[in-house]
């Protein structure tokens, strides 16, 4: 009998990952949570719509589902779940899951952490400065001029979105 996989994602990337697992002859069933409308139309795939008010509640529900349904491997796509520590939670329950730990996910989840780590270990990267005060950041941008990149610390869901005060 093949392995059962839980893909934790709700977007197109999750559908692509689920499809890749479904194509494997070693996989008998792929569950996708929270999933989307496309999750259940893929061969060997079933959507498991676990959605709660907080990420921690969702992670707890996913852990419970994986445990109660004897999932052989869970695969996490979104950085939000990774930054919230889903891998650590699953591993502490003895569940197999693929993804970085909460500490390692800081590389994606915190621009400040990543830039400071690169500076510490002399990894080539652009000059950076960290601000807590948005107006101080605007003054700095005015002083250094273009080209200049501004990023908010934290997850931007791949969008790089940042708002500046007027």
C-alpha positions as CSV (number, residue, x, y, z in Angstrom):
1,X,0.0,0.0,0.0
2,X,1.2,3.5,-0.9
3,X,2.0,6.4,1.4
4,X,-0.5,9.0,2.4
5,X,0.7,12.6,2.2
6,X,-0.8,15.8,3.7
7,X,0.1,19.0,1.7
8,X,-0.4,22.1,3.8
9,X,-1.2,24.9,1.4
10,X,-4.1,26.8,0.0
11,X,-2.9,28.2,-3.3
12,X,-1.8,27.2,-6.7
13,X,1.7,26.2,-5.4
14,X,-0.1,23.7,-3.1
15,X,-2.0,22.3,-6.1
16,X,1.2,21.8,-8.0
17,X,2.9,20.1,-5.0
18,X,-0.2,17.9,-4.5
19,X,-0.2,17.0,-8.2
20,X,3.5,16.0,-8.0
21,X,2.9,13.7,-5.0
22,X,-0.2,12.2,-6.7
23,X,1.9,11.3,-9.8
24,X,4.2,9.1,-7.6
25,X,3.4,5.4,-7.6
26,X,4.6,5.4,-4.0
27,X,1.7,7.7,-2.9
28,X,-1.8,6.3,-2.6
29,X,-3.6,9.4,-1.4
30,X,-2.9,13.1,-1.1
31,X,-4.8,15.3,1.3
32,X,-4.6,19.1,0.9
33,X,-5.4,21.5,3.7
34,X,-6.7,24.1,3.9
35,X,-6.8,23.6,0.2
36,X,-8.9,25.4,-2.5
37,X,-11.4,24.6,-5.1
38,X,-8.7,22.9,-7.3
39,X,-7.4,20.6,-4.6
40,X,-10.1,18.0,-4.9
41,X,-10.2,17.7,-8.7
42,X,-6.6,16.3,-8.8
43,X,-6.3,12.6,-9.2
44,X,-5.7,10.9,-5.8
45,X,-6.3,14.2,-4.0
46,X,-8.8,15.2,-1.4
47,X,-9.3,18.6,0.1
48,X,-9.5,18.8,3.9
49,X,-10.8,22.3,4.6
50,X,-9.4,23.0,8.1
51,X,-9.8,26.7,8.7
52,X,-9.8,28.5,12.0
53,X,-9.5,32.0,13.3
54,X,-5.8,31.8,14.2
55,X,-2.8,30.2,12.6
56,X,-2.1,28.4,15.9
57,X,-5.7,26.9,15.9
58,X,-5.2,25.8,12.2
59,X,-1.8,24.2,13.1
60,X,-3.3,22.3,16.0
61,X,-6.2,21.1,13.8
62,X,-3.7,20.0,11.1
63,X,-1.6,18.2,13.6
64,X,-4.6,16.4,15.0
65,X,-5.7,15.4,11.5
66,X,-2.3,14.1,10.5
67,X,-2.1,12.1,13.8
68,X,-5.6,10.7,13.7
69,X,-5.4,9.7,10.0
70,X,-1.9,8.2,10.1
71,X,-0.4,10.5,7.6
72,X,3.0,9.3,6.5
73,X,4.4,12.7,5.5
74,X,3.2,16.3,5.7
75,X,4.6,18.9,3.3
76,X,4.3,22.6,4.1
77,X,4.2,25.3,1.5
78,X,3.3,28.7,3.0
79,X,5.9,30.6,4.9
80,X,3.2,31.8,7.4
81,X,2.8,28.2,8.8
82,X,6.6,27.7,8.8
83,X,7.2,31.0,10.6
84,X,4.6,30.0,13.2
85,X,6.5,26.8,14.0
86,X,4.3,24.1,12.4
87,X,7.3,21.9,11.7
88,X,8.3,22.0,15.4
89,X,4.7,21.2,16.5
90,X,4.4,18.2,14.2
91,X,7.9,16.9,15.1
92,X,7.2,17.2,18.8
93,X,4.1,15.0,18.2
94,X,6.3,12.4,16.4
95,X,4.9,13.3,13.0
96,X,7.0,13.4,9.8
97,X,6.9,16.7,8.1
98,X,9.0,18.5,5.5
99,X,10.0,22.1,6.0
100,X,12.3,24.3,8.1
101,X,12.0,24.7,11.9
102,X,10.6,27.9,13.3
103,X,14.2,29.1,13.9
104,X,15.3,28.3,10.4
105,X,12.1,29.9,8.9
106,X,13.3,33.3,10.3
107,X,15.5,33.5,7.1
108,X,12.2,34.0,5.2
109,X,10.0,35.4,7.9
110,X,12.2,38.3,9.0
111,X,14.1,40.5,6.7
112,X,16.0,42.0,9.6
113,X,17.1,38.6,10.9
114,X,18.3,37.5,7.4
115,X,20.2,40.8,6.7
116,X,21.8,40.7,10.2
117,X,22.8,37.1,9.7
118,X,24.3,37.8,6.3
119,X,26.2,40.8,7.7
120,X,27.5,38.7,10.7
121,X,28.9,36.0,8.4
122,X,30.0,38.3,5.7
123,X,27.6,37.0,3.0
124,X,27.5,39.6,0.2
125,X,24.3,41.6,0.4
126,X,23.1,45.2,-0.2
127,X,23.7,47.8,2.5
128,X,20.8,48.0,4.9
129,X,19.6,49.9,7.9
130,X,16.8,49.0,10.3
131,X,14.2,51.5,11.5
132,X,11.4,51.3,14.1
133,X,10.2,54.8,13.2
134,X,8.7,55.1,9.7
135,X,9.4,58.9,9.5
136,X,13.1,58.2,10.4
137,X,13.1,55.7,7.5
138,X,11.7,58.3,5.1
139,X,14.3,60.9,6.2
140,X,17.0,58.2,5.6
141,X,15.6,57.5,2.1
142,X,15.5,61.2,1.3
143,X,19.2,61.5,2.4
144,X,20.6,58.5,0.5
145,X,18.4,58.9,-2.6
146,X,17.7,56.3,-5.3
147,X,18.3,53.5,-5.9
148,X,17.0,52.4,-2.6
149,X,15.0,49.4,-1.5
150,X,12.5,49.5,1.4
151,X,11.2,46.4,3.0
152,X,9.0,45.8,6.0
153,X,10.2,43.2,8.5
154,X,8.0,40.1,8.5
155,X,6.1,38.1,5.9
156,X,4.8,39.8,2.8
157,X,3.4,36.6,1.1
158,X,5.8,37.1,-1.8
159,X,4.4,40.5,-2.5
160,X,7.0,42.8,-0.9
161,X,4.2,45.1,0.1
162,X,5.0,48.0,2.3
163,X,3.1,51.2,3.1
164,X,4.9,54.5,3.8
165,X,3.4,57.3,5.9
166,X,2.4,60.5,4.1
